[in-house]
């Protein structure tokens, strides 16, 4: 992995952990997710249009199909992540577990379907990330007693969505040369369209949610696409089996935010698990 790719991924990790912290702190909800999708689509539309005008990419049916698939998978990702936070899951539990399980699935799919061949050191890194995720969950009985077992389920489902959209987006930007900002904007706009019927059914929640968490909604709307555009840019010239796990340095950042800013418990175990994941990320970067 090049130094430039690693810089992009580390920047994306910090931005990603920050918007997840804001989502957890705000209380989230379907209206929250729909509102920040609408603002993101509006804000990034001129940039996406400018890139299309400048690059003039050859967009065929497969490119459009990949954008639609990414939109559906990202919609499921955001809704599952939000449910994980709202079902009793701490930021320092749900976020690392979701982000840690996603890369393992991604690496497996990349090896089996994309013909990528990560080195032995990189595979050790992926294993460390998995072990860190297991350590993070801790005692399942204790999680059940705290009402967090459901949140673990949502986190693992979120990890599956992460793996799925990562592979789809890798194919889009690397094989079909879809500009990263266009791929992200199309996925975001598609998510907005998919969620609008649900948002209209619960439209009474939109105004109270905006009044309650206006600043968080705007911040997430700007930071969420930015973090992924940086990742997509790195994926243009870097194997996805390296990018997907390396971006999970955000796990440690989110764990620190959760334990110190949100005063969540099990500090030592959660930070140890996050550190194991970061060690795995280091192996991936070196390998």
Beta strands, then each sheet from edge to edge (+ up, - down):
end
